Structures are given as C-alpha cells and as structure tokens.
Amino acid sequence: LGPGQRIARRFTVQFPTAGQHWIKAQLGADAIAADNVRYCVLELPTAVPVLLCDGDPAGTDARFLSLALAPSAEVRSGINPQVELPRFLNDNPLEKYQGIYLINFSTLDQVAIENLERYVRQGGGLAIFVGEEVRAQFVNEHLYRDGQGLFPVPLVTAVDLLPDPLDQKPDLEPDTDHPVFEVFKYLRGSFLKSLRIYRYFAVPESWEPEPEHPVQVVARLRNGAPLVLEHQFGQGRVLVFLTTAAPVWNNWATSPSFVVCVQQLQSYLARWSDPGHQVGRPLRVQGPANQYAPQALLRRLGSSPVEVPVKAELKDQTLLWTWKDISQSGVYQWELSQLDGGKQLLSYAVNVNPQEGETALLGPEELQKRLSAPVKVLAASQVREDTATGVRSSASEFLLYVLIALLLGEQALAYWTSYHPGSLRGVGA
C-alpha cells in the first residue's frame, strides 16, 4: 500500500458465538508505526432484526424477501424479518433494525420520510423495491427531491421490456464486482441467462448522476436502462431495485440466485457497531445506578493486557465511568458489576487518528492557520542571505569590537604598571 493509495479487500471471518468480537488489521512496517494497526469491535446478536414495509396489504413481495432472508427453521440464517405496513415507520424506533426494506409503496407520511432519512443518515441501510403501487410523481417530489432525498434517480413510468427476438443477451447485466451480485461470478451462465425481466420503472433518458450526488448503477437491462442503483445518504447507503421483489415483473424470485443475492444484500445493508474511538480522547460508559455497582474494571486486551479499577461518578441516578488516559491503541473492555451479582462486558476499539499518518508538508499559509502564535516563515535561502549580509551590522559585531578594545586596553595597562629595570651602560666593573 503506497503513500496516498486506497485499496479495498473483502475477507470472511467466522465467530463461534454471539456477542462482541474484535478483529485487527495491520500493514507492514514504515516510518510511522502508530497508524499501521486498526482495531474493530463487532457486535454479533443471536438474531438480526430486519424490517420489511410492504405497501400491499397482501404482502406478496415481502413474503418472497422473508423466505430468502430466513428460509426455514431447519436452515437458520440468523436473520429475523419483521413485516409491517409503511405506516409502521411513523411512530416506531428504527435504530435496532439492521436493514430496512421499503416495498411496493404508494405514499409515505412526511414523518415516515423524516424517520427513514434519519435512520439512513446515521448509518442504516435501506433497500427499495418498486411495484404496481408506486407512483412516479410521489417519488420524484418527496423521495428524490432533485437529488437531495433517499431515492437516487427520478422516475418516469413503468414500462415493459420488449423481448429479444434473437435471445442473444440476458435481460440482466449486473456488476459482478459489486458485493450483491458477486455470486454471478461463480454461477454458471445458465442462471443469468434464465432470468427474465418483464417490466421495470424507466428513468429519464437524459438523466445523468450529478457530481455532488454520485449514483452507481449496479445492474442494467440489456437495453442499457438502469435496473439497480446505489447511492450514499449521510453515513448510510440506499439500493433501489426498479422492478418487483416477487415474481410479478420478473421471474428472479424463482431462481436460486435470488436467495444468495438477497442474503448478500442484507449483509451489505447491515451497519457495524464500532463507534470508532480515538487515542487521546476519554473513554466513557454509563448505566443506571439502581442496576450497577460504582466500582468497575477497565482492561486493555491483547498480547500485553492491562487492568485498572475505575470508580463511577454519580449524576442524576446515573453512574458514569470515565478513563482519560487512553494513550495507546487497542481493544479496551469495561467490566461492570451488576447489583444482582452478574457481570457485563463492553468492548471498544481505540485507534490512532488517521490524520497522524498524513506527512505532507504544510505551506506557510496553512502553518499560520494551525499555530496560535504569529510566526514569520523564511526559506533556507533567505536565512543564508540574511546571515551573509546582515550579521556584520548587527549588535553582535559592535560587542565584538568592544571586547577587542578591552583586551588591548588590558595589555596596555599591564605594561604601564609593570616593573622595568634601568640601563646598565656606563657603569664600571
């Protein structure tokens, strides 16, 4: 990994139990060792809650997605899908869900839109599947909003994909480098060839993603029209499928690849739980005073473990544990003692600020901004020139002459006050 480079690598990690687990990534040694290591804490629940909001009371699309997310009791995926109507978004907390699916909706209340936007902006993942109930005018006015909303593209109307008389190209052309469609790299071509898209929502022919609102086309139809799009919204991501989840506008849900892609989609939407603490900042945790004892332990895990006792501060019936001396990166674990005799372990990853590895030279203007005191910045050539031309006329040159005069005066005074014998000429033997 060279200076200024950014490389993405995907890898699989399996943990035997639910709960908090941590992983460590490390680069090779270089001049700045502190930023070569990054830690991450992952929270693995016993079940992953997922919300499916289907605008059709029959819930046909949601049923196919639910089966793909959690096939059966015998084949456990760890995902717990919850099917609701879109009005569920109005007055229910969304933070606990590791992914939300908005399916075949006609309208949404303004409060539901604001709740969804807040959820995604804070790091949540949203997948949208259209259908017969979707109205382009509502999407464009309330969800797209000239590129400011959740929907990444304006809609025109639902249209049929005309059949290919020669049947030479598959209806779906996915980006197999994208995590959702990566499965098509390894499946035989017959799976992709057998997929049929009958109907989809068209976008304006002149539409192009704006630079300030980048949108990625993840999959296209054989006529070049976008079918799956993705864009970032705050800290989260939104993926839009311009066709149905159920085999109504397509036959995708009848293919084994649908289950694999939906599982990959859920993994891609789920947000991870590491809050990203930094070295040099306090590490805090709090809990109700009627549930925990004031004394807790803070450990640094790893090859050189450290354990220190920490006493909580009581504020409004809430215990607050704080440790300010976080001077080394690593995984830190709080052990809280519950009043019923149990223990609660909370792990946090603490990393060096990424800017510590920024070794680019600062120009004079940027240096002036970062320094609180006024300074004058001189180039090396200016310093040498000033030394050659300005030193002789400085106060140090005057002091040098004074010192020489004092030394000469001292020699003269010594000669004047010393004994000098007279001449011996003219004295007889």
CORSULCOR-V773552 format. One record per residue. RES is the residue in three letters. PHI is phi in whole degrees, 0 to 359 (none if undefined). Layout:
((RES,PHI) (RES,PHI))
//
This chain:
((LEU,none) (GLY,281) (PRO,301) (GLY,79) (GLN,276) (ARG,226) (ILE,234) (ALA,255) (ARG,226) (ARG,254) (PHE,214) (THR,254) (VAL,233) (GLN,245) (PHE,244) (PRO,282) (THR,226) (ALA,284) (GLY,114) (GLN,270) (HIS,225) (TRP,232) (ILE,231) (LYS,227) (ALA,243) (GLN,220) (LEU,262) (GLY,293) (ALA,292) (ASP,210) (ALA,294) (ILE,245) (ALA,278) (ALA,296) (ASP,261) (ASN,272) (VAL,235) (ARG,230) (TYR,247) (CYS,213) (VAL,251) (LEU,247) (GLU,258) (LEU,253) (PRO,282) (THR,293) (ALA,215) (VAL,263) (PRO,284) (VAL,229) (LEU,254) (LEU,243) (CYS,253) (ASP,255) (GLY,289) (ASP,272) (PRO,304) (ALA,291) (GLY,65) (THR,296) (ASP,296) (ALA,297) (ARG,295) (PHE,292) (LEU,293) (SER,298) (LEU,294) (ALA,287) (LEU,283) (ALA,225) (PRO,303) (SER,192) (ALA,293) (GLU,285) (VAL,251) (ARG,271) (SER,260) (GLY,84) (ILE,260) (ASN,243) (PRO,285) (GLN,238) (VAL,262) (GLU,219) (LEU,278) (PRO,303) (ARG,295) (PHE,299) (LEU,288) (ASN,292) (ASP,223) (ASN,232) (PRO,294) (LEU,250) (GLU,297) (LYS,284) (TYR,276) (GLN,266) (GLY,131) (ILE,233) (TYR,244) (LEU,255) (ILE,234) (ASN,46) (PHE,265) (SER,261) (THR,219) (LEU,223) (ASP,293) (GLN,299) (VAL,293) (ALA,293) (ILE,297) (GLU,295) (ASN,295) (LEU,295) (GLU,297) (ARG,295) (TYR,298) (VAL,288) (ARG,300) (GLN,273) (GLY,116) (GLY,283) (GLY,248) (LEU,230) (ALA,245) (ILE,239) (PHE,244) (VAL,272) (GLY,184) (GLU,296) (GLU,283) (VAL,287) (ARG,244) (ALA,299) (GLN,298) (PHE,295) (VAL,299) (ASN,293) (GLU,279) (HIS,248) (LEU,252) (TYR,276) (ARG,50) (ASP,55) (GLY,87) (GLN,267) (GLY,257) (LEU,289) (PHE,282) (PRO,278) (VAL,210) (PRO,284) (LEU,252) (VAL,253) (THR,194) (ALA,279) (VAL,227) (ASP,271) (LEU,275) (LEU,296) (PRO,293) (ASP,270) (PRO,298) (LEU,267) (ASP,51) (GLN,263) (LYS,241) (PRO,291) (ASP,295) (LEU,252) (GLU,238) (PRO,276) (ASP,276) (THR,288) (ASP,275) (HIS,281) (PRO,303) (VAL,291) (PHE,253) (GLU,297) (VAL,300) (PHE,289) (LYS,291) (TYR,252) (LEU,283) (ARG,293) (GLY,300) (SER,295) (PHE,296) (LEU,289) (LYS,293) (SER,276) (LEU,286) (ARG,233) (ILE,249) (TYR,264) (ARG,211) (TYR,201) (PHE,270) (ALA,274) (VAL,250) (PRO,303) (GLU,297) (SER,273) (TRP,291) (GLU,222) (PRO,298) (GLU,280) (PRO,301) (GLU,281) (HIS,228) (PRO,295) (VAL,230) (GLN,256) (VAL,273) (VAL,275) (ALA,211) (ARG,235) (LEU,272) (ARG,292) (ASN,272) (GLY,89) (ALA,289) (PRO,290) (LEU,242) (VAL,231) (LEU,230) (GLU,221) (HIS,209) (GLN,277) (PHE,225) (GLY,64) (GLN,269) (GLY,252) (ARG,224) (VAL,233) (LEU,244) (VAL,243) (PHE,253) (LEU,274) (THR,210) (THR,277) (ALA,279) (ALA,278) (PRO,286) (VAL,251) (TRP,263) (ASN,198) (ASN,244) (TRP,296) (ALA,294) (THR,270) (SER,259) (PRO,301) (SER,294) (PHE,297) (VAL,298) (VAL,296) (CYS,293) (VAL,293) (GLN,298) (GLN,293) (LEU,298) (GLN,296) (SER,298) (TYR,286) (LEU,280) (ALA,298) (ARG,263) (TRP,272) (SER,256) (ASP,283) (PRO,284) (GLY,77) (HIS,279) (GLN,238) (VAL,299) (GLY,93) (ARG,250) (PRO,296) (LEU,250) (ARG,236) (VAL,210) (GLN,221) (GLY,196) (PRO,297) (ALA,291) (ASN,274) (GLN,237) (TYR,232) (ALA,278) (PRO,295) (GLN,274) (ALA,224) (LEU,239) (LEU,242) (ARG,242) (ARG,255) (LEU,276) (GLY,124) (SER,290) (SER,237) (PRO,292) (VAL,226) (GLU,225) (VAL,227) (PRO,279) (VAL,226) (LYS,260) (ALA,281) (GLU,257) (LEU,267) (LYS,221) (ASP,52) (GLN,63) (THR,236) (LEU,271) (LEU,237) (TRP,262) (THR,225) (TRP,231) (LYS,270) (ASP,271) (ILE,263) (SER,253) (GLN,220) (SER,288) (GLY,152) (VAL,254) (TYR,250) (GLN,232) (TRP,273) (GLU,246) (LEU,261) (SER,265) (GLN,276) (LEU,294) (ASP,275) (GLY,99) (GLY,276) (LYS,236) (GLN,238) (LEU,252) (LEU,233) (SER,253) (TYR,221) (ALA,269) (VAL,241) (ASN,235) (VAL,289) (ASN,305) (PRO,303) (GLN,291) (GLU,297) (GLY,272) (GLU,280) (THR,254) (ALA,293) (LEU,289) (LEU,267) (GLY,282) (PRO,303) (GLU,294) (GLU,294) (LEU,295) (GLN,298) (LYS,293) (ARG,275) (LEU,266) (SER,285) (ALA,268) (PRO,291) (VAL,226) (LYS,248) (VAL,262) (LEU,241) (ALA,283) (ALA,299) (SER,296) (GLN,293) (VAL,296) (ARG,296) (GLU,294) (ASP,296) (THR,295) (ALA,286) (THR,256) (GLY,255) (VAL,289) (ARG,296) (SER,264) (SER,273) (ALA,294) (SER,295) (GLU,292) (PHE,297) (LEU,296) (LEU,296) (TYR,295) (VAL,298) (LEU,296) (ILE,298) (ALA,296) (LEU,297) (LEU,296) (LEU,295) (GLY,297) (GLU,297) (GLN,295) (ALA,294) (LEU,296) (ALA,295) (TYR,291) (TRP,291) (THR,266) (SER,276) (TYR,275) (HIS,232) (PRO,292) (GLY,286) (SER,279) (LEU,266) (ARG,289) (GLY,88) (VAL,263) (GLY,286) (ALA,279))
//
